[in-house]
């Protein structure tokens, strides 16, 4: 694989825009002048990769390959440095060696998982079936044995990121027609660029409706998924909770409501801006 580096940026190097990535800059001509931030604000963000290996040559090689693939890169020569850089810079993916002195790869993996749920590709000379199974069970998203082909590394990195993106999308629903975004992990609800706070129970009901949208959801299903039972008292709670959700999501009385009644059946999240309001 031919590698070029003239248009890439190494986040370990202070010659690029690394504001916020390190507290103290070395004295060099590149850092004596201020940055024109307007230049960088117009640049689309790129994925960040952190390479963790006690062999500096391997770190350099992987840096160059990932830079050529369009990533901003950082390197760490031990587990402690990896944990620190992960906490400071929040990379999008980590390539992790297992056989390192002091803090080995297994312990580093455990500590990295405590910081953030970041995709991790294990890159190790430990290539037995047991090692690979252990690495994946310990939290690795993929496992590449050394020696490796650079094209395979890049392909696996992209594949892991695609899977991570699909999982993220599955936990976030966006309804652009009505200006509504719901994040199931953070319980964040945004309506027309305004964040709305929900109690756990009201969010739980809204989540059920959002996950099944645009299909209506029965009273029974809402009751079972949110309260764990279906009864007359639970039906009354559902009705009152729907009222609270409607009040929170009501931004214009002249527009159809976002929560529609389906008589004798249940409720539906209105994802069509011109849907009929049916109370």
C-alpha positions in Angstrom: 0.0 0.0 0.0 1.5 3.4 -1.0 1.2 6.0 1.7 1.3 9.8 1.2 1.2 12.3 4.1 1.4 15.7 2.5 -2.3 16.5 3.1 -2.8 14.7 6.4 -2.7 15.8 10.0 -1.2 14.0 13.0 -2.9 15.1 16.2 0.3 14.3 18.2 2.1 16.9 16.1 1.7 20.6 17.1 2.0 21.8 13.6 -1.7 21.3 12.9 -4.8 22.7 14.6 -4.7 20.8 17.9 -6.3 23.4 20.2 -7.9 21.6 23.2 -5.9 18.4 22.6 -3.0 19.4 24.8 -2.5 21.9 27.5 1.1 23.0 26.8 2.4 23.6 23.3 6.1 23.2 22.6 8.0 26.4 21.6 8.0 26.4 17.8 7.2 28.8 15.0 4.0 26.9 14.4 2.6 27.8 17.8 3.9 31.3 18.4 1.1 32.8 16.2 -2.6 32.5 16.9 -5.0 30.4 14.8 -7.5 31.7 12.3 -10.4 29.6 13.6 -12.7 30.6 10.7 -10.5 28.5 8.5 -11.0 25.4 10.6 -14.6 25.9 11.3 -15.3 25.4 7.6 -13.4 22.1 7.5 -15.7 19.1 7.9 -14.8 17.0 11.0 -12.8 13.9 10.3 -12.7 10.6 12.2 -10.1 10.3 15.0 -8.1 7.1 15.5 -5.9 6.3 18.5 -3.2 3.7 17.9 -1.9 2.0 21.1 1.3 -0.1 20.8 4.6 -0.2 22.6 6.4 -0.6 19.3 6.9 3.0 18.0 7.5 1.7 14.4 4.1 0.0 14.4 2.5 3.2 15.7 4.1 5.2 12.9 3.1 2.7 10.2 -0.5 2.6 11.3 -0.6 6.4 11.7 0.5 6.8 8.1 -2.0 4.3 6.7 -4.9 5.8 8.6 -3.9 9.3 7.7 -3.9 8.2 4.0 -7.4 6.8 4.6 -8.6 10.2 5.8 -8.3 9.9 9.6 -6.8 12.2 12.1 -4.4 10.1 14.2 -2.9 9.9 17.6 -0.4 7.4 19.1 0.2 6.0 22.6 3.1 3.8 23.5 1.6 2.4 26.7 -1.7 1.8 28.4 -1.5 4.7 30.7 -0.9 7.1 27.8 -3.8 5.5 25.9 -6.2 6.0 28.8 -5.2 9.7 29.2 -5.5 10.5 25.5 -8.8 8.7 25.2 -10.2 10.7 28.0 -8.8 14.0 26.6 -9.6 13.6 22.9 -12.5 11.1 22.6 -11.3 9.2 19.5 -13.8 7.5 17.2 -11.9 4.3 17.1 -8.9 2.7 18.9 -6.4 0.1 17.6 -5.0 -1.7 20.6 -2.0 -4.0 21.1 -2.3 -6.6 23.9 1.3 -7.3 24.8 2.6 -4.1 26.4 4.7 -3.6 29.5 3.3 -2.2 32.8 -0.4 -1.8 31.9 -1.0 -4.7 29.5 -3.6 -4.6 26.7 -6.3 -6.5 28.7 -6.2 -4.1 31.6 -6.0 -1.1 29.1 -9.1 -2.5 27.3 -11.0 -2.7 30.6 -10.1 0.9 31.5 -10.9 2.3 28.1 -14.3 0.7 28.2 -15.0 2.6 31.5 -14.2 5.9 29.9 -16.3 5.7 26.7 -18.1 3.1 24.5 -15.5 3.5 21.7 -15.1 0.9 18.9 -11.8 -1.0 19.6 -9.9 -3.2 17.2 -7.4 -5.5 18.8 -4.2 -5.7 16.8 -1.9 -8.4 18.4 0.7 -11.0 17.7 -1.3 -13.3 19.9 -3.1 -15.2 17.1 -4.5 -18.4 18.5 -8.2 -19.1 18.4 -8.4 -18.9 22.2 -6.7 -15.4 22.2 -9.1 -14.1 19.5 -12.2 -15.4 21.3 -10.9 -14.0 24.6 -10.2 -10.6 23.0 -13.7 -10.4 21.5 -15.4 -11.5 24.7 -13.4 -9.0 26.7 -14.9 -6.1 24.7 -13.0 -5.9 21.4 -15.1 -5.1 18.4 -12.7 -6.9 16.0 -9.4 -8.7 16.2 -6.5 -8.6 13.7 -3.5 -10.8 14.1 0.1 -9.6 13.4 1.6 -9.6 10.9 -1.2 -7.9 9.0 -1.9 -6.4 5.6 -2.5 -2.6 5.8 -5.5 -2.9 3.4 -7.1 -5.4 5.8 -6.6 -3.1 8.8 -8.3 -0.1 6.9 -11.1 -2.3 5.7 -11.8 -3.6 9.2 -11.7 -0.2 10.7 -14.3 1.1 8.3 -16.4 -2.0 8.9 -16.3 -1.5 12.7 -17.3 2.1 12.3 -20.2 1.2 10.0 -21.5 -1.2 12.6 -21.1 1.4 15.4 -23.0 4.0 13.3 -25.9 1.6 12.7 -26.1 0.9 16.4 -26.1 4.6 17.1 -28.8 5.3 14.6 -30.9 2.5 16.0 -30.9 4.3 19.3 -31.9 7.7 17.8 -35.0 8.5 15.8 -35.3 11.6 13.6 -38.6 12.7 12.2 -37.6 15.7 10.0 -41.1 16.3 8.7 -42.2 17.4 12.1 -38.9 18.6 13.4 -38.6 16.0 16.1 -35.5 14.1 17.3 -35.5 11.5 20.1 -32.4 10.0 21.5 -33.2 6.8 23.4 -29.8 6.6 25.2 -29.7 10.1 26.5 -33.5 10.6 26.8 -33.0 13.8 24.9 -36.0 15.2 23.0 -35.6 18.0 20.5 -38.5 19.7 18.8 -37.8 22.4 16.3 -34.3 22.9 17.7 -35.6 23.2 21.3 -34.7 20.6 23.9 -37.6 19.4 26.0 -37.3 17.7 29.4 -39.3 14.6 30.1 -39.7 12.6 33.3 -38.7 8.9 33.0 -42.3 7.7 32.7 -43.4 10.2 30.1 -40.3 9.6 28.1 -40.9 5.8 28.3 -44.4 6.2 26.7 -43.0 8.6 24.0 -40.2 6.1 23.3 -42.7 3.3 22.7 -44.6 5.4 20.2 -41.4 6.6 18.5 -40.0 3.1 18.1 -43.2 1.9 16.4 -43.8 5.1 14.4 -45.6 5.7 12.0 -47.7 2.7 13.1 -50.2 3.1 15.9 -49.6 1.4 19.3 -52.3 -0.3 21.3 -53.2 0.6 24.8 -52.3 -2.9 25.8 -48.8 -2.8 24.3 -48.1 0.6 25.9 -49.2 -0.7 29.3 -47.1 -3.9 29.1 -44.0 -2.2 27.8 -44.0 0.7 30.3 -45.9 -0.5 33.4 -45.5 -4.3 32.9 -49.2 -4.9 33.2 -52.5 -3.9 31.6 -55.3 -2.9 33.9 -58.0 -0.2 34.3 -55.8 1.9 36.5 -52.9 1.6 34.1 -55.1 2.7 31.2 -56.0 5.8 33.2 -52.2 6.5 33.8 -51.6 6.1 30.1 -54.3 8.7 29.3 -52.9 11.2 31.8 -49.3 10.6 30.5 -50.4 11.2 26.9 -51.9 14.5 28.1 -48.6 15.5 29.6 -46.7 14.6 26.5 -49.1 16.5 24.3 -48.6 19.6 26.5 -44.9 19.4 26.2 -44.9 18.8 22.5 -47.5 21.4 21.6 -45.8 24.4 19.9 -48.7 25.6 17.7 -52.4 25.1 18.3 -53.1 25.6 14.6 -51.0 22.5 13.6 -52.1 18.9 14.1 -50.9 17.3 17.4 -47.8 15.1 17.5 -49.7 12.4 19.4 -52.8 11.1 17.7 -55.7 9.2 19.2 -56.7 5.9 17.5 -60.2 5.4 19.0 -60.8 2.0 20.6 -57.1 1.1 19.9 -54.4 3.3 21.2 -52.1 6.2 20.2 -49.8 7.1 17.3 -46.9 9.4 16.9 -47.8 11.8 14.1 -44.8 11.9 11.7 -46.8 13.5 8.9 -47.2 17.3 9.3 -50.6 17.4 7.7 -52.1 14.3 9.3 -55.6 14.7 10.6 -56.1 15.2 14.3 -58.4 12.7 15.7 -59.3 13.0 19.4 
